[in-house]
Amino acid sequence: MRKLRFLLSALLLLAVCRANAEGGMVWKTWEFRQDGALSAREADASRDGWTDISAGDAFKTSPEGAWLRTTVTIPAEINNSPTRGNPLGMHINSDAGGEIYVNGQLQARYDNDHAGMALLTRSARPGEQVRVSIRAFRDIGDANKEQKLGEAEIVLLDAKRINTPLKVSFDVRKTSWKLPAAYVGLSQGAGMADYNDDTAQRLKDLGVKWFRMDNILTNAVKKGPDGKLVYDWSDLDRRLDFMDKIGCEFIACASYMPEALEAFPNPDRHARPADYGQWEELCYQAARHAISRGQRIKYWEVWNESNAGWLMGKPGEDGLTEYLKLYDATWKGVKRADAKALIGGPCNASGPWNTSPEHSYAVNGEKFMRGLLEHCEKTRAPLDFITWHEYFQTPETIRAEAEVTRAYMKDYPRAAKGVREFMITEWNYAWWPDWPQDHEMGAAWTINSLLRAMIPGRIARPCFFYAKDGDDNFRGGWGMLMGPNRPKAVYNAIKLVHMMAPTAIRLNLDDPEIAAFASTDKRTGRTTVLLLNFSERYGVERSVKLDLQGLPSKLIGGQARIWMVDKDHSNAFNNKDKAELETTGAGRRIGGTQQTMSLSLSTNSVALVELVPSSR
């Protein structure tokens, strides 16, 4: 009878699977139901309303998404490699991303650019059946757009990766550098959804120490009935007061062109000024006004993404030439009011690259970066900080942008001498609305680029774009707060980073998915370990074994807490009623100066292990 069942299973596999040249097996046969509003339990239990569909077939979702499900029979081999006893996964991808459930349990969320994986089994038994369900998200721009299940491939996995805990060891006595007060600031275009006290308090609680805003001069000057220019600081004042409520520094992006000053009509306010002297005077008056209110602006960034055409000059005139005119007018106006103010640019879109096969998304980046450096080298114009924007790219790319910019600076030593720091003044998972920006994948991506790019690349002031969406709907918005100041997962993840103790601990770890960052407070003994599980593709739950040595005696009798941001915890997308940062483990007593601790980190998760002394 067992042989008959195995034969039937083998025949079924032949009908629904095919092997490919890369070592996987595509699982073809699925059931489809358009009603994405069903819960996972309802989708698993329902019997009616399903149609057969094959991997690669087109389908449409409802506004809430759609469901696909199948039952996988574990094969005896994949491309002549036996499966018995080995871990198996299924690579999964669809056009707008989605959620992966295995035997009714949520395993991971994924995006079409960061394909997901279902862990089918840690130890395969041929003939065993595993239920796999996918809630495919709708296309944010068009719910009626056809999608495809582009990947549904069973693969053998590395047994060590799946079944052996990764050991992370450190000695608290081996400290290194002093950590900054904050790692992440904010950026907002066109002003906030609101400037309310409770919103400011949320951002203060997050630990924001700098906040970059553009559009600060767009409405600052108008023509009066007599044709004379009249300054209106109401919008700037609202922003300055908001910064005071948060207790952070204002990075003011001098933009965009007021209608009263533009050289030609442009509804996007991207026109050059008709008179650069009037723009210089506007910058002078703005800086002077802030000082008069006791709210001096230290940082002034010149314009926004002019390399991408957001500063429009005369027809046929080189865009860089226009930008450098504006740069000079800006710094001269600001410095007239405040000689100690810091000036920076070029605020490039997508870093220091010109368009190339390797950087097809870039435009005129090197031209503007080198152009500004060369201009400041020749004219002695100040360049106190260098800025650019980056979305979506890997840590390797972001780190390379910093390295390439430093290489450019070597050609302009006089200008480079004045540069104090690098800033990425807009930074997020994507420059378009995308689902991960609402859930834990965007949060893990943010911490991954912080740990693997911003910190090693010495980018002093990354500015997350942006602070707050205007409503309480999930729509792939950029904001870390939703309309009623409900935190998204990324808010909580950044809060964990800002909860780190103040002195770094030396830690060597080489793993493509798991990143760790440890620190301690020498005064109190409080010790923290930040852990991240993030993979560009096919992430999976990982086990970590912490080996903590040299703990200060002040911690003996204290407690260990674990704070978690993942698919289930501290995640409004998973449960709006459980959006606040939460612990998954608390109360474990610290019994000595050496401790071990085991953790499971689901795909796209951020955890903070916090060791605190006894309150007695």
C-alpha positions as CSV (number, residue, x, y, z in Angstrom):
1,M,0.0,0.0,0.0
2,R,2.8,2.4,0.8
3,K,4.4,1.7,-2.6
4,L,1.1,2.4,-4.3
5,R,0.7,5.7,-2.5
6,F,4.3,6.7,-3.4
7,L,3.6,5.7,-7.1
8,L,0.5,7.9,-7.1
9,S,2.4,10.8,-5.6
10,A,5.2,10.4,-8.2
11,L,2.6,10.4,-11.0
12,L,1.1,13.6,-9.5
13,L,4.5,15.2,-9.4
14,L,5.0,14.4,-13.1
15,A,1.7,16.1,-13.9
16,V,2.3,19.3,-12.0
17,C,6.1,19.9,-11.9
18,R,8.9,20.3,-14.4
19,A,12.6,20.6,-13.6
20,N,14.6,23.5,-14.9
21,A,18.3,24.0,-15.7
22,E,19.0,25.9,-12.5
23,G,18.3,23.0,-10.2
24,G,14.7,23.8,-9.2
25,M,11.3,22.3,-10.0
26,V,8.5,24.5,-11.0
27,W,5.2,23.7,-9.4
28,K,2.6,24.4,-12.1
29,T,-0.9,23.6,-10.7
30,W,-2.7,26.1,-8.5
31,E,-6.2,27.2,-7.5
32,F,-7.2,30.8,-7.9
33,R,-9.9,32.9,-6.2
34,Q,-10.2,36.6,-6.8
35,D,-11.6,37.5,-3.4
36,G,-8.6,38.8,-1.5
37,A,-10.7,40.1,1.3
38,L,-10.9,36.5,2.7
39,S,-8.8,35.9,5.8
40,A,-6.1,33.2,5.5
41,R,-8.2,30.8,7.5
42,E,-11.3,31.5,5.3
43,A,-9.2,31.0,2.2
44,D,-7.8,27.7,3.5
45,A,-11.2,26.3,4.5
46,S,-13.4,27.4,1.6
47,R,-14.2,24.9,-1.1
48,D,-16.3,27.0,-3.6
49,G,-15.3,29.8,-5.9
50,W,-11.9,28.5,-6.9
51,T,-10.7,27.9,-10.5
52,D,-7.6,26.1,-11.7
53,I,-4.7,28.2,-12.8
54,S,-1.1,27.4,-13.8
55,A,2.0,29.2,-12.7
56,G,2.6,31.9,-15.3
57,D,-1.0,32.4,-16.2
58,A,-2.5,35.9,-16.0
59,F,-5.0,36.8,-13.3
60,K,-6.7,39.9,-11.9
61,T,-7.2,40.7,-8.2
62,S,-10.0,42.4,-6.3
63,P,-9.1,45.7,-4.6
64,E,-8.1,43.6,-1.6
65,G,-5.9,41.2,-3.6
66,A,-6.4,37.6,-4.7
67,W,-5.7,34.1,-3.4
68,L,-3.7,31.3,-4.9
69,R,-3.3,28.0,-3.2
70,T,-1.9,24.5,-3.9
71,T,-0.9,21.3,-2.1
72,V,2.7,20.4,-2.7
73,T,3.7,16.8,-2.6
74,I,7.4,16.6,-1.6
75,P,9.3,14.9,-4.4
76,A,11.9,12.2,-3.9
77,E,14.5,14.2,-5.8
78,I,15.1,17.5,-7.6
79,N,17.3,17.3,-10.7
80,N,18.7,13.9,-9.6
81,S,19.5,15.2,-6.1
82,P,17.7,13.3,-3.3
83,T,15.5,15.4,-1.0
84,R,15.1,13.1,2.0
85,G,16.3,14.7,5.2
86,N,17.1,18.0,3.4
87,P,15.3,21.3,3.8
88,L,13.1,22.4,0.9
89,G,11.8,25.8,-0.1
90,M,9.6,27.3,-2.8
91,H,10.7,30.5,-4.6
92,I,7.6,32.7,-5.0
93,N,7.0,35.9,-6.9
94,S,4.1,37.8,-8.4
95,D,3.9,41.3,-10.0
96,A,2.7,43.3,-7.0
97,G,4.1,41.2,-4.2
98,G,2.1,39.4,-1.5
99,E,2.0,37.1,1.5
100,I,3.1,33.5,1.8
101,Y,1.3,31.0,4.0
102,V,2.5,27.5,4.7
103,N,0.0,25.1,6.3
104,G,-2.1,28.1,7.2
105,Q,0.7,30.1,8.9
106,L,2.0,33.4,7.6
107,Q,5.7,32.9,6.8
108,A,6.7,36.0,4.9
109,R,5.7,39.0,2.8
110,Y,7.5,39.7,-0.4
111,D,7.8,42.2,-3.2
112,N,8.2,41.6,-6.9
113,D,11.8,43.0,-6.7
114,H,12.5,41.0,-3.5
115,A,11.1,37.6,-4.3
116,G,9.9,35.5,-1.3
117,M,10.3,31.9,-0.3
118,A,8.1,29.4,1.5
119,L,10.0,27.1,3.7
120,L,8.2,23.8,2.9
121,T,10.1,21.5,5.3
122,R,13.3,21.5,7.3
123,S,13.7,17.8,6.7
124,A,12.0,16.4,3.6
125,R,10.0,13.2,3.6
126,P,9.1,12.2,0.0
127,G,5.3,12.0,-0.5
128,E,4.6,14.4,2.5
129,Q,2.0,17.1,1.5
130,V,2.4,20.8,2.4
131,R,-0.3,23.4,1.8
132,V,0.9,26.7,0.3
133,S,-1.3,29.7,-0.1
134,I,-0.4,33.2,-1.5
135,R,-2.4,36.4,-1.0
136,A,-1.3,38.3,-4.1
137,F,-1.5,42.1,-3.5
138,R,-3.3,44.3,-6.0
139,D,-1.4,46.6,-8.2
140,I,-1.4,50.0,-6.3
141,G,-1.9,52.0,-9.4
142,D,-4.5,49.7,-11.1
143,A,-6.5,47.0,-9.3
144,N,-7.6,45.7,-12.7
145,K,-4.1,45.2,-14.0
146,E,-3.3,41.6,-14.9
147,Q,-0.6,39.8,-12.9
148,K,1.2,36.6,-13.0
149,L,2.7,34.1,-10.6
150,G,6.1,34.5,-12.1
151,E,8.0,32.1,-9.7
152,A,6.8,28.9,-8.0
153,E,9.9,26.8,-7.9
154,I,10.7,24.1,-5.4
155,V,14.4,24.2,-4.5
156,L,16.8,22.4,-2.2
157,L,18.2,24.6,0.6
158,D,21.4,24.8,2.4
159,A,20.9,22.7,5.6
160,K,23.3,24.7,7.7
161,R,21.5,27.9,6.8
162,I,18.1,26.5,7.8
163,N,18.9,24.2,10.7
164,T,22.0,25.4,12.4
165,P,21.8,28.5,14.6
166,L,24.2,31.3,13.6
167,K,26.5,32.0,16.5
168,V,27.0,35.7,17.3
169,S,29.6,36.2,20.0
170,F,30.9,39.4,21.6
171,D,32.7,40.6,24.7
172,V,31.2,43.6,26.3
173,R,34.6,44.7,27.6
174,K,35.9,45.2,24.1
175,T,34.3,48.5,23.2
176,S,35.2,50.8,20.4
177,W,33.7,54.1,19.3
178,K,31.1,56.4,20.8
179,L,27.8,56.2,18.9
180,P,25.9,59.3,17.7
181,A,22.8,60.5,19.5
182,A,20.7,59.5,16.4
183,Y,21.2,57.6,13.2
184,V,18.2,58.5,11.2
185,G,16.5,61.9,10.5
186,L,13.6,62.8,8.3
187,S,12.8,64.5,5.0
188,Q,9.5,65.9,3.9
189,G,8.5,67.4,0.6
190,A,5.9,70.2,0.3
191,G,5.3,70.4,4.0
192,M,3.7,68.1,6.6
193,A,0.2,66.7,6.5
194,D,-0.2,68.5,9.8
195,Y,2.0,70.3,12.4
196,N,0.1,69.2,15.4
197,D,1.6,68.8,18.8
198,D,0.9,65.0,19.0
199,T,2.7,64.5,15.6
200,A,5.7,66.4,16.9
201,Q,5.7,64.4,20.1
202,R,5.7,61.1,18.0
203,L,8.8,62.3,16.1
204,K,10.4,63.5,19.3
205,D,9.8,60.1,20.9
206,L,11.4,58.5,17.8
207,G,14.6,60.3,18.6
208,V,14.7,62.5,15.4
209,K,17.6,65.0,15.6
210,W,17.5,66.5,12.1
211,F,14.7,67.2,9.6
212,R,15.2,68.2,6.0
213,M,12.3,70.0,4.2
214,D,12.1,71.3,0.7
215,N,9.6,73.8,-0.7
216,I,10.4,76.2,2.1
217,L,10.5,79.4,-0.1
218,T,7.8,78.5,-2.7
219,N,5.2,80.8,-1.1
220,A,7.5,83.2,0.8
221,V,7.2,86.2,-1.5
222,K,4.4,87.7,-3.5
223,K,3.8,90.8,-5.5
224,G,1.7,93.5,-3.8
225,P,-0.9,95.6,-5.6
226,D,1.8,98.2,-6.4
227,G,4.0,95.5,-7.9
228,K,6.5,95.5,-5.0
229,L,7.6,92.3,-3.4
230,V,6.0,91.4,-0.1
231,Y,7.5,88.6,2.1
232,D,5.2,86.1,3.7
233,W,6.9,83.9,6.3
234,S,3.8,82.1,7.6
235,D,4.7,78.7,6.0
236,L,8.4,78.9,7.1
237,D,7.4,79.9,10.6
238,R,5.1,76.9,10.9
239,R,8.0,74.6,10.0
240,L,10.4,76.3,12.3
241,D,8.0,76.0,15.2
242,F,7.5,72.3,14.4
243,M,11.3,71.8,14.5
244,D,11.3,73.4,18.0
245,K,8.5,71.1,19.2
246,I,10.6,68.0,18.0
247,G,13.8,69.4,19.3
248,C,15.7,68.8,16.1
249,E,17.9,70.8,13.7
250,F,16.3,72.1,10.5
251,I,18.0,71.3,7.2
252,A,16.4,73.9,4.9
253,C,16.3,73.1,1.2
254,A,16.1,76.4,-0.6
255,S,13.4,75.7,-3.1
256,Y,11.2,76.2,-5.1
257,M,10.7,79.3,-7.2
258,P,8.0,81.7,-6.0
259,E,5.7,82.8,-8.8
260,A,6.6,86.4,-8.2
261,L,10.3,85.6,-9.0
262,E,10.1,83.1,-11.9
263,A,11.6,83.8,-15.3
264,F,8.7,82.1,-17.0
265,P,5.5,80.4,-15.9
266,N,6.0,76.9,-14.6
267,P,3.3,75.2,-12.5
268,D,5.8,72.9,-10.8
269,R,7.8,76.0,-9.6
270,H,10.9,74.7,-11.3
271,A,11.7,77.9,-13.3
272,R,14.9,79.8,-12.8
273,P,14.6,83.3,-11.3
274,A,14.1,86.2,-13.6
275,D,16.5,88.1,-11.4
276,Y,19.2,86.3,-9.4
277,G,19.5,89.3,-7.2
278,Q,15.9,88.9,-6.1
279,W,16.5,85.2,-5.2
280,E,19.6,86.2,-3.2
281,E,17.6,88.8,-1.4
282,L,14.9,86.2,-0.6
283,C,17.5,83.8,0.9
284,Y,19.0,86.7,2.9
285,Q,15.6,87.7,4.2
286,A,14.6,84.1,5.1
287,A,17.8,83.5,7.1
288,R,17.5,86.8,8.8
289,H,13.9,86.2,9.7
290,A,14.7,82.9,11.3
291,I,17.4,84.5,13.4
292,S,15.1,87.3,14.4
293,R,12.7,84.6,15.8
294,G,15.5,82.9,17.7
295,Q,15.3,79.9,15.3
296,R,18.5,80.1,13.4
297,I,18.8,77.7,10.5
298,K,22.2,76.1,10.5
299,Y,22.0,74.0,7.3
300,W,21.0,75.3,3.9
301,E,20.8,72.9,1.0
302,V,20.6,74.5,-2.5
303,W,17.6,73.3,-4.5
304,N,16.2,69.8,-5.1
305,E,17.3,67.3,-7.8
306,S,18.3,69.9,-10.4
307,N,20.4,67.2,-12.1
308,A,17.0,65.6,-13.0
309,G,15.7,68.7,-14.7
310,W,14.0,70.2,-11.6
311,L,15.6,73.6,-12.2
312,M,14.7,74.9,-15.7
313,G,16.9,77.5,-17.3
314,K,16.9,79.2,-20.7
315,P,16.2,77.0,-23.7
316,G,19.4,75.3,-24.8
317,E,21.3,76.4,-21.7
318,D,23.2,73.9,-19.8
319,G,21.4,72.9,-16.6
320,L,24.5,72.8,-14.5
321,T,25.3,76.4,-15.4
322,E,21.9,77.5,-14.1
323,Y,22.4,75.5,-10.9
324,L,25.7,77.1,-10.2
325,K,24.2,80.6,-10.6
326,L,21.5,79.7,-8.2
327,Y,24.0,78.1,-5.8
328,D,26.0,81.3,-5.7
329,A,23.0,83.5,-5.2
330,T,21.7,81.2,-2.4
331,W,25.0,81.1,-0.4
332,K,25.6,84.8,-0.8
333,G,22.1,85.7,0.5
334,V,22.3,83.3,3.4
335,K,25.8,84.2,4.4
336,R,24.9,87.9,4.4
337,A,22.5,87.2,7.2
338,D,24.4,84.4,8.9
339,A,28.1,84.1,8.3
340,K,28.3,80.8,10.2
341,A,25.5,79.1,8.3
342,L,26.5,75.9,6.4
343,I,25.8,75.5,2.7
344,G,25.5,72.3,0.7
345,G,24.4,70.6,-2.5
346,P,24.1,69.5,-5.2
347,C,21.1,67.4,-3.9
348,N,21.4,65.0,-6.8
349,A,18.7,62.5,-7.7
350,S,20.3,59.0,-7.5
351,G,23.8,59.8,-6.4
352,P,27.0,60.8,-8.2
353,W,26.4,58.7,-11.4
354,N,25.8,59.7,-15.0
355,T,23.5,57.4,-17.0
356,S,25.3,54.1,-17.8
357,P,24.4,50.4,-18.3
358,E,25.3,49.9,-14.6
359,H,23.3,52.9,-13.5
360,S,20.4,53.2,-16.0
361,Y,18.3,55.0,-13.4
362,A,20.9,57.9,-12.9
363,V,21.1,61.2,-14.8
364,N,23.8,63.8,-14.8
365,G,24.9,62.8,-11.4
366,E,28.7,63.0,-12.0
367,K,28.2,66.1,-14.0
368,F,26.6,68.0,-11.2
369,M,28.7,66.5,-8.4
370,R,32.0,67.2,-10.1
371,G,30.6,70.5,-11.5
372,L,29.8,71.8,-8.0
373,L,33.1,70.7,-6.6
374,E,35.0,72.3,-9.5
375,H,33.0,75.5,-9.2
376,C,33.8,75.8,-5.5
377,E,37.4,74.9,-6.1
378,K,37.8,77.8,-8.6
379,T,35.6,80.4,-7.0
380,R,36.2,79.6,-3.3
381,A,32.4,79.3,-2.9
382,P,31.6,77.5,0.4
383,L,30.7,73.8,0.3
384,D,30.1,72.6,3.8
385,F,28.3,69.4,3.1
386,I,27.4,67.2,0.1
387,T,23.9,65.8,-0.5
388,W,22.2,63.4,-2.8
389,H,19.1,61.2,-2.8
390,E,18.8,57.4,-3.1
391,Y,15.9,55.0,-3.1
392,F,15.6,51.3,-3.6
393,Q,19.3,50.5,-4.2
394,T,21.3,47.9,-2.4
395,P,23.7,48.8,0.4
396,E,26.6,48.1,-2.0
397,T,25.4,50.8,-4.3
398,I,24.8,53.4,-1.6
399,R,28.2,52.7,-0.1
400,A,29.8,53.0,-3.5
401,E,28.1,56.4,-4.0
402,A,29.9,57.7,-1.0
403,E,33.2,56.2,-2.0
404,V,32.9,57.6,-5.6
405,T,32.1,61.0,-4.2
406,R,35.2,60.9,-2.0
407,A,37.2,59.9,-5.1
408,Y,35.9,63.0,-7.0
409,M,36.8,65.2,-4.0
410,K,40.5,64.3,-4.3
411,D,40.5,66.2,-7.6
412,Y,39.3,69.4,-5.9
413,P,41.3,69.6,-2.6
414,R,40.5,73.2,-1.8
415,A,36.7,72.6,-2.1
416,A,36.9,69.2,-0.4
417,K,38.7,70.7,2.6
418,G,35.5,72.5,3.7
419,V,33.2,69.5,3.4
420,R,32.2,68.4,6.9
421,E,29.7,65.6,6.1
422,F,27.7,63.6,3.6
423,M,23.9,63.6,3.8
424,I,21.4,61.5,1.9
425,T,18.5,64.0,2.2
426,E,15.9,61.7,0.7
427,W,16.0,57.9,1.3
428,N,13.4,55.2,1.3
429,Y,12.6,51.7,-0.1
430,A,11.1,53.1,-3.3
431,W,10.5,56.5,-5.0
432,W,7.0,55.1,-6.1
433,P,4.2,53.9,-3.9
434,D,5.0,50.3,-3.0
435,W,3.5,47.9,-0.5
436,P,6.8,47.2,1.5
437,Q,6.7,50.8,2.7
438,D,3.6,49.8,4.7
439,H,5.0,46.7,6.3
440,E,8.0,44.9,7.7
441,M,9.9,44.5,4.5
442,G,10.4,48.2,4.1
443,A,11.4,48.4,7.8
444,A,14.0,45.7,7.4
445,W,15.3,47.2,4.1
446,T,15.8,50.5,5.9
447,I,17.8,49.0,8.8
448,N,19.8,46.9,6.3
449,S,20.9,50.0,4.3
450,L,21.6,51.8,7.6
451,L,23.9,49.0,9.0
452,R,25.5,48.0,5.7
453,A,25.7,51.3,3.9
454,M,25.1,54.5,5.9
455,I,27.3,53.6,8.9
456,P,30.3,52.0,7.1
457,G,30.0,54.6,4.3
458,R,30.2,57.5,6.9
459,I,27.0,59.1,5.7
460,A,26.4,61.3,8.7
461,R,22.8,62.3,8.1
462,P,20.5,60.0,6.3
463,C,17.0,61.5,6.0
464,F,14.1,59.1,5.7
465,F,11.5,60.2,3.3
466,Y,9.0,60.9,4.8
467,A,7.4,61.6,8.1
468,K,3.6,61.2,7.8
469,D,0.9,60.0,5.3
470,G,-2.2,62.1,5.4
471,D,-4.6,59.2,6.0
472,D,-5.0,55.9,7.7
473,N,-5.1,53.7,4.6
474,F,-2.5,51.2,3.4
475,R,-1.5,52.3,-0.1
476,G,2.3,51.9,-0.1
477,G,2.8,55.5,1.1
478,W,6.2,56.8,2.1
479,G,5.3,58.0,5.6
480,M,6.5,56.3,8.7
481,L,3.3,57.5,10.5
482,M,-0.2,57.1,9.3
483,G,-3.0,59.7,9.6
484,P,-3.8,59.3,13.3
485,N,-0.1,59.0,14.1
486,R,-0.3,55.3,14.0
487,P,3.3,54.0,13.6
488,K,4.2,51.8,10.7
489,A,6.8,49.0,11.1
490,V,9.6,51.3,9.9
491,Y,8.9,53.8,12.7
492,N,9.3,51.0,15.3
493,A,12.5,49.7,13.6
494,I,14.2,53.1,13.6
495,K,13.1,53.5,17.2
496,L,15.0,50.3,18.1
497,V,18.2,51.7,16.5
498,H,17.8,54.9,18.6
499,M,17.4,52.7,21.7
500,M,21.0,51.4,21.3
501,A,23.3,52.0,24.3
502,P,25.9,54.7,23.6
503,T,29.3,52.9,23.1
504,A,29.8,50.3,20.3
505,I,31.2,46.9,21.1
506,R,33.6,45.3,18.6
507,L,31.8,42.5,16.7
508,N,32.9,40.5,13.7
509,L,30.1,38.8,11.8
510,D,30.1,37.8,8.1
511,D,26.7,36.7,7.0
512,P,24.7,37.8,3.9
513,E,21.4,37.9,5.7
514,I,22.0,38.4,9.4
515,A,23.5,41.7,10.6
516,A,24.3,42.5,14.2
517,F,25.3,45.7,16.1
518,A,26.1,45.6,19.8
519,S,26.7,48.5,22.3
520,T,26.9,49.2,26.0
521,D,26.6,52.0,28.5
522,K,29.7,51.9,30.7
523,R,28.0,54.0,33.4
524,T,24.8,51.9,33.9
525,G,25.9,48.5,32.4
526,R,22.9,48.5,30.1
527,T,23.8,46.5,27.0
528,T,22.0,46.2,23.6
529,V,22.3,43.9,20.6
530,L,20.5,44.9,17.4
531,L,19.8,42.0,15.1
532,L,18.5,42.0,11.5
533,N,17.4,39.3,9.1
534,F,17.0,40.6,5.6
535,S,17.8,39.1,2.2
536,E,17.5,40.7,-1.2
537,R,15.8,37.6,-2.5
538,Y,14.4,34.4,-1.0
539,G,14.8,35.2,2.7
540,V,14.0,32.6,5.3
541,E,13.6,32.3,9.1
542,R,17.0,32.1,10.7
543,S,18.1,31.0,14.2
544,V,20.6,33.0,16.1
545,K,22.5,32.0,19.2
546,L,23.9,34.9,21.2
547,D,27.0,34.3,23.3
548,L,27.4,37.3,25.6
549,Q,30.7,37.5,27.5
550,G,32.2,40.0,29.9
551,L,28.9,41.4,31.0
552,P,29.3,44.1,33.7
553,S,28.5,42.9,37.2
554,K,25.8,45.7,37.4
555,L,23.7,43.5,35.1
556,I,23.6,40.5,37.5
557,G,20.1,40.1,38.8
558,G,18.8,42.3,36.0
559,Q,16.6,41.4,33.1
560,A,16.8,40.6,29.4
561,R,14.1,42.0,27.1
562,I,13.6,41.3,23.4
563,W,11.9,44.0,21.3
564,M,10.7,42.8,17.8
565,V,9.5,44.3,14.6
566,D,8.5,41.5,12.1
567,K,5.6,40.1,10.2
568,D,3.6,39.6,13.5
569,H,4.9,42.2,15.9
570,S,5.0,46.0,16.0
571,N,3.4,46.1,12.6
572,A,0.3,48.0,11.8
573,F,0.0,46.2,8.4
574,N,-0.4,43.0,10.2
575,N,-2.8,44.4,12.9
576,K,-3.7,48.0,13.2
577,D,-4.6,47.5,16.8
578,K,-1.1,46.2,17.6
579,A,1.0,48.9,15.9
580,E,3.1,50.0,18.8
581,L,6.5,48.7,19.6
582,E,6.2,45.5,21.6
583,T,8.4,42.9,23.4
584,T,8.3,39.2,22.5
585,G,10.3,38.2,25.6
586,A,10.8,39.9,28.9
587,G,11.7,39.0,32.4
588,R,14.6,36.6,31.9
589,R,16.9,37.0,34.8
590,I,20.6,37.7,34.1
591,G,22.5,35.3,36.3
592,G,26.1,36.0,35.6
593,T,28.7,37.8,33.5
594,Q,28.3,35.2,30.6
595,Q,25.0,34.5,29.1
596,T,23.7,32.6,26.0
597,M,20.4,33.3,24.4
598,S,18.6,31.7,21.4
599,L,16.4,33.7,19.0
600,S,14.4,32.9,15.9
601,L,14.3,35.7,13.4
602,S,11.6,35.5,10.7
603,T,12.2,36.9,7.3
604,N,12.5,40.7,7.2
605,S,12.8,41.2,11.0
606,V,14.5,43.6,13.3
607,A,15.1,42.7,17.0
608,L,16.7,44.5,19.9
609,V,18.0,42.4,22.8
610,E,18.2,44.7,25.8
611,L,20.0,43.8,29.0
612,V,19.0,46.1,31.8
613,P,20.3,46.2,35.4
614,S,17.9,45.5,38.3
615,S,15.9,48.5,39.5
616,R,16.6,47.7,43.1
